[in-house]
Amino acid sequence: MRLTLTQRLSAVFALLLLVCSGTSVWMQVRSNHMHELEVVQGLSRDLAQHIAHDTQLMDANGLKPDALRELFSQLMLVNPSVEVYLLDSSGRVVGNAAPEGHLRREQVDLTPVRRLLNGEALPILGDDPRSVDGRKVFSAAPLKVNGQQVGYLYVVLLSEEHDRFAERGATSVALNTALWSIGMVALLCLIAGLTAFTLITRPLRRLTDTVAHFDIDGAPVAPPSPAPSGPADNLATHDEIAVLDAAFRQMQKRLGEQWRSLTRQDQERRELVANISHDLRTPLASLHGYLETLSLKDASLTPAERRRYLGIALDQSRKVGGLAQSLLELVRLEHGFVQPVLERFSLTDLVQDIFQKFELTAEARHVQLKASFAPTVSAVCADLGLIERVLTNLFDNALRHTPDGGEIDISLVPQGKFVEITVSDSGPGIAAELREGLFLRPFNIGGARRDGGLGLRIVHRILQLHGREIHLVDMPGQGATFRFSLPVDEETATALAVRSMNLNTPQR
């Protein structure tokens, strides 16, 4: 049979209580017995001295048996619990009034006799002549004849009659009452102890039940808040069980967060693969169709048709290449293969380079590129190539979703140790239902998606490597408006990059 922890603790407590109760009973009985002996011997300490003084038990001729028997008869009438013996100077019993066959010891150790005569602390136990190895309290006095010590008067204060009476009373009402009292006290202590163990181990049983119902193969559920059950719950910092319970709940909560994060990442990965597959299928199908047409109808095509088909095939090939390049770049960023190399550079110069890159495309679509620079804009500290990629992606998105005749604005505003960059367009904006996870998953705007929606995801990851975040903000009269900031001093930039590396270290 396997016992629970509470049952084992209760069994051990009951055993210890039984041992302690037995020991207490033994010590109490022993203490009472020794106290009784001390009282008896203290009251009768000078009994032998009085007898020796008032009775002539020996003379020059030796022992007087008649005097001894007469003395014993008198003492039995007055105090039947005493026995009288005459000892010689070596302790040998030379006179007694014991019935025939009751004398079991002919020699008495005189060391206790000398201790008693010297006045040492009571009780002092001496040999019992009527027992082989028994020891009892006694009274003793030296016997002298003509001024010469010839022996001792040895009086045992608790006789055989006393022992028989005490044995008959071993099952007396007094003893039974004492035993019942001790049993009741032990039972009450046992009940109190078991109740205490039940209350103390209640948090442990609650934790055990929680662990037993924890499904390691399923989605971890949020642990319920523990209900206070008593004053002990307020001492969580001193209660090991409460600390263990809090640690398990924290672990359960952390596992739930990780599970949900993994589930979300897996869903995002599935969406990304599906969108990439969809985006690749269209240009590849178009590229394959035109190349097949050129292969099958080469002889019947005019030079103008051949050039048009080749141009369309090249355009689709560039789309596939751009998509593959974006996907490769995102993989390198998310798996830690790219780390920012910090340097100071001018944001205004970088914006002018971006304008030159998109100038022809913007003119072809009649889209105006506008810049607003504060006069005190400082140089920033970041990775020039990565920040150029951020602005390129943002401008590319803006151009693709800004209608003809629209405009794209970029502004640089100093904000303490940072420069705030805002890129906005006059397009349709981004619907509220698409904003959640905007920088983490592909999205559609009006049925069109560029590069599988990887552009903003790349922007988000690059700024993460710099310890910064990009936000979609609402501005009246504008379409989509994106805002982020960059540090102006190297110390701040380094601290942000190191912190980002510690918090977002990807798994290789």
Residue pairs with C-beta under 8 A, 6 or more apart in sequence:
3 11
5 201
5 204
6 197
6 198
6 201
6 205
9 197
9 201
10 193
10 194
10 197
13 190
13 193
13 194
13 197
14 190
14 193
17 186
17 189
17 190
17 193
18 186
21 182
21 185
21 186
24 182
25 179
25 182
34 123
37 122
37 123
37 125
37 137
38 122
38 123
40 123
40 137
40 157
40 158
41 122
41 123
41 124
41 137
41 138
41 139
41 157
42 122
44 82
44 139
44 155
44 157
45 116
45 122
45 139
46 139
47 82
47 139
47 155
47 157
48 138
48 139
48 140
48 141
48 152
48 153
48 154
48 155
49 139
49 141
51 71
51 84
51 141
51 153
51 155
52 141
52 142
52 143
52 153
53 141
55 67
55 71
56 64
56 67
57 63
57 64
57 67
57 68
57 71
57 86
57 95
57 143
57 153
58 64
58 86
58 143
58 145
58 150
58 151
59 145
60 145
60 146
63 86
63 94
63 95
65 95
68 84
68 86
68 95
68 96
68 97
69 97
71 84
71 97
72 83
72 84
72 97
73 97
75 82
75 84
80 159
80 161
80 162
81 157
81 158
81 159
81 161
81 162
82 155
82 156
82 157
82 159
83 96
83 97
83 98
83 129
83 130
83 155
83 156
83 159
83 160
84 96
84 97
84 153
84 154
84 155
85 93
85 95
85 96
85 108
85 129
85 153
85 154
85 155
85 156
86 93
86 94
86 95
86 96
86 143
86 151
86 152
86 153
86 154
87 93
87 94
87 108
87 110
87 113
87 151
87 152
87 153
87 154
88 94
88 150
88 151
89 149
89 150
89 151
89 152
90 107
90 110
91 107
91 108
91 109
91 110
91 113
91 152
92 106
92 107
92 108
93 103
93 105
93 106
93 107
93 108
93 129
94 151
96 103
96 129
98 129
98 130
102 130
102 160
103 129
103 130
104 129
104 130
104 131
104 132
105 127
105 128
105 129
105 130
105 131
105 132
106 129
107 127
108 126
108 127
108 129
108 154
109 126
109 127
110 152
112 124
112 125
112 126
112 127
112 138
113 126
113 138
113 140
113 152
113 154
115 124
116 124
116 126
116 138
116 139
116 140
117 140
117 142
122 137
123 137
124 137
124 138
125 135
125 136
125 137
125 138
126 135
126 136
126 137
126 138
126 140
126 154
126 156
127 134
127 135
128 134
128 135
128 136
128 156
129 154
129 156
130 156
130 160
136 156
136 157
136 158
137 156
137 157
137 158
138 154
138 155
138 156
138 157
139 155
139 157
140 152
140 153
140 154
140 155
141 152
141 153
142 149
142 151
142 152
142 153
143 149
143 150
143 151
143 152
143 153
144 150
169 175
199 230
199 232
200 232
201 241
202 229
203 226
203 229
203 232
203 233
203 239
203 241
203 242
203 245
204 241
206 226
206 245
207 241
207 244
207 245
207 248
210 223
210 248
210 252
211 248
214 220
214 252
219 256
219 259
219 260
219 263
220 252
220 255
220 256
220 259
221 256
222 252
222 253
222 256
223 248
223 249
223 252
223 253
226 233
226 245
226 249
228 234
232 239
232 242
233 239
233 242
235 242
236 242
236 243
236 246
237 243
268 437
268 440
268 441
271 441
271 442
272 441
272 442
272 452
275 442
275 449
275 452
275 453
276 323
276 327
276 452
278 452
279 323
279 449
279 451
279 452
280 320
280 323
283 316
283 317
283 319
283 320
283 323
284 316
284 320
286 312
286 313
286 316
287 313
287 316
287 317
287 320
290 309
290 310
290 312
290 313
290 316
291 313
293 309
294 301
294 306
294 309
294 310
294 313
298 306
301 309
322 451
323 451
323 452
323 454
326 451
326 452
326 454
326 455
326 458
327 452
327 454
329 389
329 458
330 454
330 457
330 458
330 461
331 337
332 338
333 458
333 461
333 462
333 465
334 461
334 506
335 506
335 507
335 508
336 505
336 506
336 508
338 386
338 465
339 465
339 501
340 382
340 383
340 386
340 462
340 465
340 466
340 497
341 383
342 381
342 382
342 383
342 490
342 493
342 494
342 497
343 381
343 382
343 383
343 384
344 379
344 380
344 381
344 490
345 379
345 380
345 382
345 384
346 379
347 377
347 379
347 380
347 412
347 419
347 421
347 486
348 373
348 377
348 412
350 384
350 387
350 388
350 391
351 371
351 373
351 391
351 410
351 412
353 388
354 388
354 391
354 392
354 395
355 369
355 371
357 392
357 395
358 369
358 395
358 396
358 399
359 369
361 399
362 368
362 369
362 399
362 408
365 399
365 402
365 404
366 404
366 405
367 399
367 402
367 404
367 405
367 406
367 407
367 408
368 406
368 407
368 408
369 407
369 408
370 407
370 408
370 409
370 410
371 409
371 410
371 411
371 412
372 409
372 410
372 411
372 412
373 411
373 412
374 412
374 413
374 414
376 414
377 412
377 413
377 414
377 419
378 414
378 419
378 488
379 488
380 387
380 419
380 486
380 487
380 488
380 493
381 486
381 487
381 488
381 489
381 490
381 492
381 493
382 466
382 486
382 487
382 493
383 462
383 465
383 466
386 462
386 465
386 466
387 462
387 486
389 458
389 459
389 462
390 459
390 462
390 463
390 484
391 410
391 421
391 423
393 455
393 456
393 458
393 459
394 423
394 455
394 459
394 482
395 408
395 423
396 450
396 455
397 450
397 455
397 456
397 480
398 408
398 423
398 424
398 425
398 427
398 480
399 408
399 425
400 448
400 450
401 425
401 427
401 428
401 445
401 446
401 448
401 479
401 480
402 408
402 425
402 426
402 427
402 479
403 426
403 427
406 425
406 426
406 427
406 479
407 425
407 426
408 423
408 424
408 425
408 426
409 422
409 423
409 424
409 425
409 478
410 421
410 422
410 423
410 424
411 420
411 421
411 422
412 419
412 420
412 421
413 419
413 420
413 422
414 420
414 488
415 485
417 487
417 488
417 489
417 492
418 485
418 486
418 487
418 488
418 492
419 485
419 486
419 488
420 483
420 484
420 485
421 483
421 484
421 485
421 486
422 473
422 481
422 482
422 483
423 481
423 482
423 483
424 475
424 478
424 479
424 480
424 481
424 482
425 478
425 479
425 480
425 481
426 477
426 478
426 479
427 479
427 480
428 445
428 446
428 479
429 478
429 479
429 480
430 438
430 443
430 445
430 472
430 480
431 445
434 443
434 444
434 445
435 472
438 456
438 472
439 456
439 457
439 459
439 460
439 470
440 457
440 460
441 453
441 457
442 449
442 452
442 453
442 454
442 457
443 449
443 453
443 456
444 453
456 470
459 470
459 482
460 469
460 470
463 469
463 470
463 484
464 500
464 504
465 497
465 500
465 501
465 504
466 486
466 493
466 496
466 497
466 500
467 493
467 495
467 496
467 497
467 499
467 500
468 484
468 485
468 486
468 496
469 484
470 482
470 483
470 484
471 482
471 483
471 484
472 480
472 481
472 482
473 481
473 482
473 483
474 481
475 481
486 493
487 493
487 496
